Amino acid sequence: MDTATVGQSFAHDSAAHHVDGKASFIDDMPEPRNLLHAHLITSPWAHARLTGLDLAPCLTVPGVVAVAAAADIPGLNDIGAILKGEPLFPTETLDYVGHPVAAVAALSPAAARAGAALAKIVGTPLPPVFDIRTALEREDYVCPPMTMLRGDVDKALAAAPLRLSGETEIGGQDHFYLETHIALALPADGGGLHIFSSTQHPSEVQHLVARLLGMPQSAVTVEVRRLGGGFGGKESQATLIAGVAALLCRKTGRPVKLRLDRDDDMTVTGKRHSFLLRWDVGFDKDGRVEAVDMLLAAGSGWSTDLTPGVVSRALSHADNAYFYPAARIRGLSCRTNHQSNTAFRGFGAPQGMIAAEAMMDDIAHHLRLDPLAVRKINFYGPGRDITPYHQTVEHFRLPAMLAEMEEKADLAKRRVAVDSFNAGSPIIKKGFAVAPVKFGVSFNNPAMNQAGALVMAYTDGSVLVNHGGIEMGQGLYTKIAQVTAEVFEIPLNQIRVSSTRTDKVPNTSPTAASSGADLNGMAAQQAAEIIRGRMAEVAARKFGVPLEDVQFKNGEIRSGNYHISFAELAELCHLQRVSLSANGFYRTPKIHFDKETMTGRPFFYFAHGLAAAEVAIDTLTGEWKCLRVDILHDVGRSLNPAIDRGQIEGAFLQGLGWLTMEELVWDKDGRLLTHAPSTYKIPTARDLPADFRVELLANADNPEASVYRSKAVGEPPLMLAVSVWLALRDAVASMAPPGARATLDAPATPERILAAVEAARSGVR
């Protein structure tokens, strides 16, 4: 019997139940007695002064039991995740179409919806702002500007032999998780609350609900078993949904469930931040960068939400894989009258990387050089290893990875073949691009890099693990079970991971920033090692051997000819009154960051990836097709290769959707028009290239002391899809005069591709 688990491809813990429909989500739970269903009342204006709110008509609808607005909040009306000033329900201004103003609770969802429709909102419309450029002109920001600075940028730019400036716009993206936002709030003994929330951050829901209701945090328990997808959209914004359910539960004394349908979810909740990216770069004749001045302006929506963190991470990834001898990278968080944009897989890093990659392409086209050669000459390396935020880049794997991909994927030959094809094809043009990824792993806020776990072994040899991480389809629970099984050297089927609860592990960080396995895996490992140490002492006494001679192996504890099963030893520990329960706690070492100077070591390590993409476009229609993609990705020593491969493939497809087809459209009054699958196009398996090759970097143990030397895999692969956008840009550039650059904003829809082709033909930028 081989009980080794780490590094093996075990199935997702809910895989079978996802297929047979037995995986239970909040809306699958049996409805408690006296349950009320809630519905939101929302603003019809993009921007207005709230002058009146009459909810009395709502109560005339049969089945409506209660209504709630700002005046009903007994505590502090503020759910700001980073900065204060974000009310659950507004009292002064309405800031986007869909802004929740109040809520109705009724005996059925239909009655709640009917009651909400009768609410009378009185407001005085105010001038709205719908685009980043207008916000920039007004200098209207949701948080103070940020700047990363290294070297004398102005002097270096002035001295550079060559200089270019450029600009591109990147649109937002809806999370489109399969399970929309939902929360179920139940009254608990002693006036407390038990909340089932579809959230990536149960502790934040706990803390902010307690703030809203004027209760101690210990009186609020938040529980999560699994999410039907999250992607960052359920990190901070789940508090709105749970807060409304909790408020109505507290007011009525009855259980309350608030579930948003797809249209309401897309209308009410925030998206990936759109960005306006500008750069001014100085370089030499070989394409080597000497100085960079960048502006990254984020479309934040109406409130702060998580924008400071998103913009900070965007700035810290605007170098991607490249050394800038002098750099000034500014981040502005522009207020617009849209949904409050929030976390989304990558958390600003993809937008920052796109600025770097578009800039490298512009340099290459200006010099008429191979874009890959320009990238290689600007890679980090010895003596060129300090980032704009002053962290030293260590263990940089991209040069070696690129050499491997150049050989296996014939990059040079394919570049020549694409150029040759384009020379003889006037209508169909091909594009080819290689995109590197250097993604920093850790929360930018050092305080968030901590996790706890509670591990309990039972006398029959089974083990229960509770930790602060959230299972949202990424396989975290399976990885935590594998880590625990590896410590005890027992089969995986003896490990059970319980739902995440704030009354078991307190003050947790969100499952975000690709840190779920890193943080919670280490905490679980430490807790299991404490128990294993206690058990080993009991075994040593029983065998009469030194402690160091005791071995855990294949479900048994051995020393020489002595052996005992794990279950038998657990029973013996209990009889000898030895605790089989332990708390583990982990905090990421080495990291620090000064928010004032924007310098430090915000990342414990870097994950690396490479993608080569080949596309074809029809220059008469703008239609396009992805022909082939090669991926080589660095996951360290993989905890579970099958899960990691699935994460890479899924992240790439999600990134492909963001950059090529997922277009958010609002009308002139600020109403979101793309609020359902009928109007918002997401990618499917059919959008993957027929030739799709994914490899995990071999023999790649993480040099840093991560959990079993693995590396994060949740977010970094999304940025591999930048290769497709770059390849489309390359195809467009083939239509431009020699030495001219081509622009292509994202998402690169057929309409945008066609417009870019026409501009390239005419030499217009």
NORBELKA-V911950 format. One record per residue. N is the residue number from 1. SS is DSSP state (H for helix, E for strand, - for the rest). PSI is psi in degrees with one decimal (* if undefined). D_FIRST is the distance of its C-alpha to the first C-alpha in Angstrom with 1 decimal. Layout:
<<N;SS;PSI;D_FIRST> <N;SS;PSI;D_FIRST>>
//
This chain:
<<1;-;124.3;0.0> <2;-;115.7;3.8> <3;-;7.2;6.3> <4;-;131.6;9.3> <5;-;-42.1;11.8> <6;-;132.3;15.2> <7;-;-2.7;16.4> <8;-;155.6;14.4> <9;-;83.7;16.5> <10;-;150.6;15.8> <11;-;154.2;18.7> <12;-;139.9;21.6> <13;-;-23.6;21.2> <14;-;13.4;24.3> <15;H;-51.3;24.1> <16;H;-40.3;24.1> <17;H;-26.3;26.8> <18;H;-35.6;28.9> <19;H;-43.6;29.0> <20;H;0.5;29.8> <21;-;10.2;32.1> <22;-;-5.2;30.4> <23;-;121.4;29.8> <24;-;126.2;32.5> <25;-;174.8;35.1> <26;H;-40.8;38.1> <27;H;-8.7;40.4> <28;H;-12.5;38.0> <29;-;143.7;38.2> <30;-;134.6;40.5> <31;-;129.2;43.9> <32;-;160.0;45.1> <33;-;139.6;48.4> <34;-;23.7;51.5> <35;-;138.4;49.6> <36;E;146.7;51.9> <37;E;135.5;51.3> <38;E;154.9;52.6> <39;E;141.8;54.2> <40;E;146.0;55.5> <41;E;124.5;59.1> <42;E;162.0;59.4> <43;-;136.7;62.1> <44;-;-6.3;64.1> <45;-;152.1;65.3> <46;-;-30.1;63.6> <47;-;122.3;65.7> <48;E;154.0;68.1> <49;E;123.7;69.5> <50;E;115.7;68.5> <51;E;-10.9;71.7> <52;E;149.1;70.9> <53;E;112.7;68.2> <54;E;109.5;69.2> <55;-;-1.4;66.3> <56;H;-41.2;68.6> <57;H;-28.0;68.6> <58;H;-35.9;64.9> <59;H;-8.2;65.3> <60;H;-12.9;67.6> <61;-;127.8;64.8> <62;-;130.9;63.7> <63;-;-17.7;60.3> <64;E;128.9;60.5> <65;E;-36.5;59.9> <66;E;158.9;59.9> <67;E;159.3;60.4> <68;E;139.5;59.5> <69;-;-169.6;60.8> <70;H;-36.5;61.1> <71;H;-17.7;63.5> <72;H;-4.1;61.0> <73;-;116.8;58.5> <74;-;-20.6;58.9> <75;-;-137.3;57.2> <76;-;122.1;57.2> <77;-;75.0;57.4> <78;-;122.3;55.2> <79;-;26.8;51.7> <80;-;125.6;51.9> <81;-;-35.5;48.4> <82;-;-54.9;49.8> <83;-;147.2;53.6> <84;-;163.4;55.6> <85;-;19.7;58.0> <86;-;91.9;55.9> <87;-;149.5;57.0> <88;-;-50.5;55.0> <89;-;133.2;58.3> <90;-;154.5;61.2> <91;-;-15.3;64.6> <92;-;-53.9;66.6> <93;E;150.9;65.5> <94;E;130.7;63.4> <95;-;-1.2;61.7> <96;-;158.5;60.2> <97;-;117.2;60.3> <98;-;-1.5;57.6> <99;-;116.9;57.9> <100;E;129.6;57.0> <101;E;-33.1;60.2> <102;E;-177.9;59.3> <103;E;155.7;57.2> <104;E;142.0;57.8> <105;E;131.7;55.8> <106;E;174.9;56.4> <107;-;-19.2;55.2> <108;-;157.4;53.9> <109;H;-37.6;53.0> <110;H;-42.2;56.1> <111;H;-38.5;58.4> <112;H;-41.8;57.0> <113;H;-42.5;57.6> <114;H;-39.8;61.1> <115;H;-41.9;61.9> <116;H;-32.8;60.8> <117;H;-19.6;63.0> <118;-;-3.6;66.1> <119;-;141.3;65.7> <120;E;109.8;68.7> <121;E;126.8;67.9> <122;E;127.6;70.9> <123;E;157.8;70.7> <124;E;111.0;72.8> <125;E;141.5;71.2> <126;-;158.1;70.7> <127;-;125.5;70.3> <128;-;163.8;66.7> <129;-;124.9;64.9> <130;-;-2.8;62.5> <131;-;156.0;61.7> <132;H;-39.4;60.6> <133;H;-41.9;63.8> <134;H;-42.3;66.0> <135;H;-38.4;64.0> <136;H;-43.1;64.2> <137;H;-37.1;68.0> <138;H;-9.9;68.2> <139;-;46.0;65.8> <140;-;105.6;64.1> <141;E;149.3;60.7> <142;-;-13.4;58.2> <143;-;163.7;57.4> <144;-;149.9;58.9> <145;-;154.2;58.6> <146;E;146.8;56.0> <147;E;128.9;56.5> <148;E;129.7;54.3> <149;E;131.6;56.5> <150;E;119.5;56.1> <151;-;177.9;59.1> <152;-;92.0;62.6> <153;H;-47.3;61.9> <154;H;-42.9;65.6> <155;H;-43.8;66.7> <156;H;-37.9;63.8> <157;H;-43.7;64.4> <158;H;-31.8;68.1> <159;H;-12.4;67.5> <160;-;139.0;64.9> <161;-;-35.4;66.3> <162;E;155.6;65.1> <163;E;139.0;64.4> <164;E;153.0;63.1> <165;E;153.8;62.6> <166;E;172.0;60.6> <167;E;145.1;59.4> <168;E;154.5;57.0> <169;E;137.9;56.1> <170;E;124.8;52.6> <171;-;173.3;52.4> <172;-;-168.3;50.2> <173;E;133.9;47.3> <174;-;143.4;46.4> <175;-;-35.4;42.8> <176;-;43.9;42.7> <177;-;150.8;39.6> <178;-;-37.7;39.0> <179;-;116.8;39.3> <180;-;173.4;42.7> <181;-;137.9;43.5> <182;E;147.8;43.3> <183;E;144.9;43.5> <184;E;116.3;43.8> <185;E;129.0;45.5> <186;E;137.1;45.6> <187;E;142.1;47.8> <188;E;165.6;46.0> <189;H;145.9;47.3> <190;H;18.4;49.9> <191;H;12.5;51.0> <192;E;-176.2;47.7> <193;E;142.0;45.9> <194;E;117.5;42.5> <195;E;124.2;42.1> <196;E;117.6;39.5> <197;E;137.6;40.0> <198;-;81.7;38.7> <199;-;148.9;38.7> <200;-;-5.0;36.8> <201;-;73.7;38.5> <202;H;-33.3;38.4> <203;H;-37.5;40.0> <204;H;-41.5;42.9> <205;H;-46.0;43.5> <206;H;-50.3;43.4> <207;H;-41.5;45.8> <208;H;-31.7;48.3> <209;H;-41.8;48.5> <210;H;-39.0;49.3> <211;H;-44.3;51.9> <212;H;-41.7;53.4> <213;H;-0.2;53.7> <214;-;37.1;54.7> <215;-;156.9;51.8> <216;-;147.5;49.5> <217;H;-31.5;46.2> <218;H;-15.8;44.5> <219;H;-5.7;46.2> <220;E;120.9;44.4> <221;E;128.7;40.7> <222;E;131.8;39.3> <223;E;138.3;36.0> <224;E;124.3;34.1> <225;-;-48.7;31.0> <226;-;153.9;31.3> <227;-;148.4;34.0> <228;-;54.5;35.0> <229;-;149.0;35.4> <230;-;-60.4;37.3> <231;-;19.1;37.8> <232;-;-22.2;39.9> <233;-;-12.8;42.3> <234;-;23.7;40.9> <235;-;-63.6;40.9> <236;-;-30.7;44.5> <237;-;-10.7;46.1> <238;H;-21.7;44.1> <239;H;-35.9;46.3> <240;H;-48.0;49.3> <241;H;-47.8;47.7> <242;H;-36.0;46.2> <243;H;-41.6;49.5> <244;H;-45.1;51.6> <245;H;-42.6;49.4> <246;H;-41.0;49.5> <247;H;-45.6;53.2> <248;H;-34.3;54.0> <249;H;-44.4;51.7> <250;H;-37.0;53.5> <251;H;-38.0;56.8> <252;H;-20.1;56.3> <253;-;15.8;53.9> <254;-;155.9;51.9> <255;-;142.3;48.6> <256;E;133.4;49.2> <257;E;131.0;47.1> <258;E;115.1;48.1> <259;E;123.2;46.5> <260;-;134.9;48.1> <261;-;174.3;48.5> <262;H;-44.5;47.9> <263;H;-46.2;51.6> <264;H;-38.8;51.9> <265;H;-45.9;48.7> <266;H;-31.5;49.9> <267;H;-36.6;53.4> <268;H;-39.1;52.6> <269;-;160.0;49.6> <270;-;169.4;49.5> <271;-;-174.1;48.2> <272;E;141.0;47.1> <273;-;131.0;50.0> <274;E;156.5;52.4> <275;E;143.7;53.7> <276;E;121.0;56.8> <277;E;129.0;56.0> <278;E;144.7;58.7> <279;E;148.6;58.7> <280;E;116.5;61.3> <281;E;137.9;59.9> <282;E;139.6;61.6> <283;E;170.2;60.3> <284;-;-175.7;61.4> <285;-;-19.6;62.2> <286;-;-4.0;58.6> <287;-;6.5;57.2> <288;-;124.1;56.0> <289;E;136.6;56.3> <290;E;-28.2;58.6> <291;E;148.6;58.9> <292;E;133.6;57.8> <293;E;112.5;59.4> <294;E;147.9;57.3> <295;E;124.9;57.8> <296;E;104.7;55.0> <297;E;119.2;56.6> <298;E;138.3;54.3> <299;E;103.2;55.5> <300;E;-19.0;54.4> <301;E;-161.3;55.9> <302;-;-21.5;57.9> <303;-;176.2;56.0> <304;-;-49.3;53.9> <305;-;-124.8;50.5> <306;-;15.6;48.0> <307;H;-41.7;50.3> <308;H;-41.9;50.7> <309;H;-38.9;47.0> <310;H;-46.7;47.0> <311;H;-39.8;50.0> <312;H;-44.3;48.7> <313;H;-34.7;45.5> <314;H;-43.9;47.7> <315;H;-39.7;49.8> <316;-;-0.2;46.9> <317;-;9.2;45.6> <318;-;-5.4;49.0> <319;-;-25.9;48.3> <320;-;-110.8;44.9> <321;-;12.9;44.2> <322;E;145.1;47.8> <323;-;125.9;49.8> <324;-;110.5;53.1> <325;-;-35.5;55.4> <326;-;134.1;57.4> <327;E;136.5;56.3> <328;E;116.2;57.7> <329;E;113.3;55.4> <330;E;141.2;56.9> <331;E;128.1;55.4> <332;E;135.9;57.5> <333;E;93.3;56.3> <334;E;129.0;58.8> <335;E;127.1;59.7> <336;-;163.0;60.2> <337;-;62.0;60.8> <338;-;177.3;57.5> <339;-;148.9;54.3> <340;-;108.7;52.9> <341;-;155.3;50.4> <342;-;-165.6;47.1> <343;-;143.1;43.6> <344;-;138.2;42.1> <345;-;112.3;39.0> <346;-;-31.5;40.2> <347;-;48.8;42.7> <348;-;-26.6;45.7> <349;H;-42.4;43.8> <350;H;-40.8;44.2> <351;H;-40.5;47.9> <352;H;-42.1;48.3> <353;H;-37.1;46.5> <354;H;-37.2;48.7> <355;H;-44.8;51.7> <356;H;-44.5;50.4> <357;H;-40.4;49.5> <358;H;-38.9;52.7> <359;H;-43.6;54.6> <360;H;-41.2;52.9> <361;H;-42.7;53.8> <362;H;-42.1;57.4> <363;H;-45.9;57.8> <364;H;-44.5;56.5> <365;H;-36.1;58.8> <366;H;-39.3;61.7> <367;H;-4.1;61.2> <368;-;45.3;60.3> <369;-;161.0;57.1> <370;-;123.8;53.6> <371;H;-33.0;51.9> <372;H;-35.3;48.7> <373;H;-39.0;50.8> <374;H;-38.8;52.3> <375;H;-45.6;48.9> <376;H;-39.6;47.6> <377;H;-19.0;50.7> <378;-;1.2;50.3> <379;E;150.7;46.6> <380;-;149.2;45.8> <381;E;-176.6;45.7> <382;-;128.9;46.8> <383;-;-6.0;50.0> <384;E;62.6;49.6> <385;-;19.5;46.8> <386;E;126.7;48.4> <387;-;167.2;48.1> <388;-;-20.4;51.0> <389;-;12.3;49.5> <390;-;18.7;49.4> <391;-;138.2;45.6> <392;E;130.4;44.6> <393;-;115.6;42.3> <394;-;153.8;39.4> <395;-;46.2;36.6> <396;-;114.5;38.5> <397;-;-7.2;36.4> <398;H;-39.8;38.7> <399;H;-45.1;40.7> <400;H;-39.0;37.7> <401;H;-40.0;36.2> <402;H;-40.0;39.6> <403;H;-40.5;39.8> <404;H;-43.4;36.5> <405;H;-36.5;37.7> <406;H;-37.4;41.2> <407;H;-48.5;39.7> <408;H;-33.6;37.1> <409;-;7.8;39.4> <410;-;50.4;42.7> <411;H;-43.7;44.3> <412;H;-45.1;47.6> <413;H;-38.7;48.2> <414;H;-33.6;47.5> <415;H;-44.6;49.9> <416;H;-40.6;52.6> <417;H;-39.3;51.8> <418;H;-45.2;52.2> <419;H;-40.1;55.5> <420;H;-42.0;56.7> <421;H;-46.1;56.0> <422;H;-33.6;57.8> <423;H;-27.3;60.8> <424;-;8.6;61.3> <425;-;105.4;60.3> <426;-;-23.2;62.9> <427;-;-56.5;61.2> <428;E;125.5;57.4> <429;E;138.6;56.2> <430;E;155.6;52.7> <431;E;149.6;51.2> <432;E;135.3;48.5> <433;E;148.9;47.0> <434;E;127.1;44.2> <435;E;124.6;43.3> <436;E;159.9;41.3> <437;E;126.9;39.7> <438;E;105.2;39.5> <439;E;124.5;38.4> <440;E;129.1;38.5> <441;E;117.4;35.7> <442;-;156.8;36.8> <443;-;140.9;39.4> <444;-;-27.8;42.9> <445;-;108.2;43.7> <446;H;-33.0;41.9> <447;H;-21.1;42.0> <448;H;-7.1;39.6> <449;-;65.9;36.8> <450;E;155.4;35.1> <451;E;154.6;32.5> <452;E;160.7;31.2> <453;E;149.4;28.1> <454;E;118.4;27.6> <455;E;135.6;24.1> <456;E;124.6;23.7> <457;E;140.2;21.0> <458;-;164.8;21.6> <459;-;-10.8;21.4> <460;-;4.9;18.8> <461;-;-0.3;16.3> <462;-;156.6;17.2> <463;E;134.7;18.8> <464;E;132.8;21.9> <465;E;130.7;23.2> <466;E;134.1;26.8> <467;E;176.5;28.2> <468;-;0.7;31.4> <469;-;159.9;30.2> <470;-;132.3;31.0> <471;-;114.6;29.0> <472;-;29.7;31.4> <473;-;-9.5;29.3> <474;-;-2.0;28.0> <475;-;18.9;24.4> <476;H;-44.2;24.9> <477;H;-38.6;23.2> <478;H;-43.6;20.0> <479;H;-40.2;20.3> <480;H;-40.8;21.0> <481;H;-40.7;18.0> <482;H;-44.1;15.8> <483;H;-44.7;17.8> <484;H;-43.5;17.4> <485;H;-35.5;13.7> <486;H;-38.9;13.7> <487;H;-45.6;16.0> <488;H;-11.0;14.2> <489;-;48.4;10.7> <490;-;161.0;9.7> <491;-;151.1;8.8> <492;H;-30.0;12.0> <493;H;-4.3;13.1> <494;H;-4.1;13.9> <495;E;133.7;16.4> <496;E;133.5;19.8> <497;E;121.2;22.6> <498;-;168.5;26.1> <499;-;152.2;29.3> <500;E;127.9;31.2> <501;E;137.6;34.0> <502;-;-14.2;36.8> <503;-;2.7;36.9> <504;-;-45.6;33.4> <505;-;112.2;33.5> <506;-;160.3;37.2> <507;-;47.7;39.1> <508;-;160.3;36.4> <509;-;160.7;37.1> <510;-;155.3;36.9> <511;-;94.7;33.9> <512;-;178.9;35.9> <513;-;26.4;36.5> <514;-;23.9;33.0> <515;-;5.0;31.9> <516;H;-51.4;29.7> <517;H;-37.6;26.4> <518;H;-52.1;28.0> <519;H;-55.5;29.7> <520;H;-30.2;27.6> <521;H;-41.8;24.3> <522;H;-38.1;25.8> <523;H;-43.2;27.1> <524;H;-40.1;23.9> <525;H;-44.3;22.1> <526;H;-42.1;25.0> <527;H;-44.1;24.9> <528;H;-37.0;21.2> <529;H;-32.5;21.8> <530;H;-47.2;24.8> <531;H;-43.8;22.8> <532;H;-39.7;20.0> <533;H;-41.8;23.0> <534;H;-42.5;24.5> <535;H;-37.4;21.3> <536;H;-37.2;21.0> <537;H;-40.4;24.6> <538;H;-43.2;24.1> <539;H;-39.8;21.2> <540;H;-41.1;23.4> <541;H;-40.8;26.3> <542;H;-42.6;24.3> <543;H;-18.4;23.0> <544;-;39.8;26.4> <545;-;162.5;25.1> <546;-;150.1;26.1> <547;H;-37.9;24.4> <548;H;-12.7;23.4> <549;H;-6.6;21.3> <550;-;130.0;18.9> <551;E;138.8;15.5> <552;E;121.8;13.1> <553;E;126.9;9.5> <554;-;44.6;6.1> <555;-;4.8;8.3> <556;E;162.9;10.5> <557;E;124.0;13.8> <558;E;157.6;14.7> <559;E;110.2;17.9> <560;-;-125.9;18.6> <561;-;-4.2;18.1> <562;E;143.4;18.0> <563;E;153.4;15.1> <564;E;144.7;15.1> <565;E;159.3;13.0> <566;H;-41.8;13.8> <567;H;-42.1;15.9> <568;H;-40.0;17.7> <569;H;-37.2;18.6> <570;H;-42.6;19.9> <571;H;-40.7;22.0> <572;H;-39.2;23.3> <573;H;-42.1;24.2> <574;H;-43.6;26.2> <575;H;-28.8;28.0> <576;-;9.9;29.0> <577;-;45.1;30.3> <578;-;128.0;28.0> <579;-;134.1;27.9> <580;-;27.2;24.6> <581;E;139.0;26.5> <582;E;146.3;27.4> <583;E;134.7;29.3> <584;E;146.0;28.5> <585;E;135.8;31.2> <586;E;138.2;31.4> <587;E;135.6;34.5> <588;-;129.0;34.6> <589;-;167.0;36.1> <590;-;-20.0;39.0> <591;-;147.6;40.5> <592;E;152.4;44.2> <593;E;130.8;46.8> <594;E;110.6;50.5> <595;-;-23.8;51.6> <596;-;-45.5;55.3> <597;-;-9.7;55.0> <598;-;43.7;51.9> <599;E;159.3;50.4> <600;E;-157.0;47.3> <601;E;84.4;43.6> <602;-;-15.9;42.5> <603;-;134.4;39.2> <604;-;-41.2;36.2> <605;E;174.9;35.3> <606;E;138.5;36.0> <607;E;144.2;33.9> <608;E;153.2;35.3> <609;E;158.7;35.6> <610;E;140.7;37.8> <611;E;134.9;39.0> <612;E;125.0;41.5> <613;E;140.5;43.2> <614;E;128.1;45.8> <615;E;167.3;48.1> <616;E;139.0;51.3> <617;E;150.1;54.1> <618;E;113.2;57.1> <619;-;-5.3;60.0> <620;-;-22.9;62.2> <621;-;-20.2;60.0> <622;-;-2.4;57.5> <623;-;154.2;54.6> <624;E;166.0;51.6> <625;E;138.4;48.3> <626;E;119.5;45.2> <627;E;-41.4;44.5> <628;E;142.8;41.5> <629;E;130.9;39.4> <630;E;130.7;37.1> <631;E;134.2;34.9> <632;E;118.0;33.1> <633;E;144.3;31.6> <634;-;108.1;30.3> <635;-;18.9;27.5> <636;E;-143.7;26.5> <637;-;102.5;22.7> <638;-;131.3;21.8> <639;-;-33.6;19.7> <640;-;96.9;19.2> <641;H;-36.2;21.0> <642;H;-44.9;21.5> <643;H;-42.0;23.2> <644;H;-40.5;25.1> <645;H;-40.3;26.4> <646;H;-38.1;27.5> <647;H;-40.5;29.3> <648;H;-46.9;31.0> <649;H;-44.2;32.2> <650;H;-40.8;33.3> <651;H;-42.6;35.1> <652;H;-44.3;36.9> <653;H;-38.8;38.1> <654;H;-40.2;39.3> <655;H;-38.7;41.2> <656;H;-42.2;42.6> <657;H;-45.1;44.0> <658;H;-44.1;45.6> <659;H;-10.9;47.3> <660;H;-21.7;48.5> <661;-;-23.0;49.0> <662;-;97.4;48.5> <663;-;121.9;52.1> <664;-;126.9;53.4> <665;-;128.6;57.0> <666;E;151.3;59.5> <667;-;-177.7;63.0> <668;-;-17.9;66.1> <669;-;4.6;65.9> <670;-;14.4;62.3> <671;-;129.2;60.6> <672;E;120.2;57.2> <673;-;-27.5;57.6> <674;-;74.5;54.0> <675;-;23.8;52.5> <676;-;164.1;50.6> <677;-;-21.3;48.6> <678;-;-22.4;51.9> <679;-;-10.8;53.3> <680;-;116.9;50.4> <681;-;119.5;48.4> <682;-;155.9;44.7> <683;-;156.0;42.6> <684;-;178.0;40.4> <685;H;-26.1;37.9> <686;H;-15.7;41.0> <687;H;-9.7;42.2> <688;-;148.3;39.4> <689;-;147.4;40.5> <690;-;-32.5;39.6> <691;E;96.2;38.4> <692;E;110.8;36.0> <693;E;118.8;33.7> <694;E;126.7;31.2> <695;E;142.6;29.2> <696;E;136.4;27.3> <697;-;126.1;28.6> <698;-;154.5;26.1> <699;-;53.9;25.4> <700;-;42.0;27.1> <701;-;137.9;25.7> <702;-;122.8;28.2> <703;-;-24.9;30.4> <704;-;157.4;31.0> <705;-;66.7;28.7> <706;-;-179.3;27.4> <707;H;111.9;24.1> <708;H;33.9;21.5> <709;H;28.7;24.4> <710;E;174.7;24.6> <711;-;155.3;27.9> <712;-;148.6;29.5> <713;-;-2.5;29.7> <714;-;-51.6;31.6> <715;-;-41.1;35.2> <716;H;-39.6;35.6> <717;H;-20.3;34.9> <718;H;-36.2;37.8> <719;H;-10.9;40.2> <720;H;-24.5;39.1> <721;H;-14.6;41.2> <722;H;-26.9;44.3> <723;H;-36.7;44.0> <724;H;-44.3;45.2> <725;H;-40.9;48.1> <726;H;-37.4;49.1> <727;H;-39.1;49.0> <728;H;-42.3;51.3> <729;H;-37.8;53.5> <730;H;-40.5;53.5> <731;H;-41.5;54.6> <732;H;-41.4;57.4> <733;H;-25.4;58.4> <734;-;-15.1;59.0> <735;-;-9.6;62.0> <736;-;158.1;63.6> <737;-;154.2;66.2> <738;-;133.6;64.9> <739;-;-8.0;64.0> <740;-;153.8;64.0> <741;-;159.4;61.1> <742;-;146.4;59.9> <743;-;151.0;58.7> <744;-;111.7;56.3> <745;-;168.5;55.5> <746;E;145.3;52.3> <747;-;142.1;51.4> <748;-;70.4;52.5> <749;-;162.6;53.6> <750;H;-36.5;55.7> <751;H;-44.3;58.8> <752;H;-38.5;58.0> <753;H;-44.6;57.1> <754;H;-43.4;60.4> <755;H;-40.0;62.3> <756;H;-37.7;60.7> <757;H;-45.8;61.5> <758;H;-40.2;65.1> <759;H;-39.2;65.4> <760;H;-41.6;63.9> <761;H;-41.6;66.4> <762;H;-4.8;69.3> <763;-;11.0;68.0> <764;-;134.9;68.0> <765;-;*;65.4>>
//
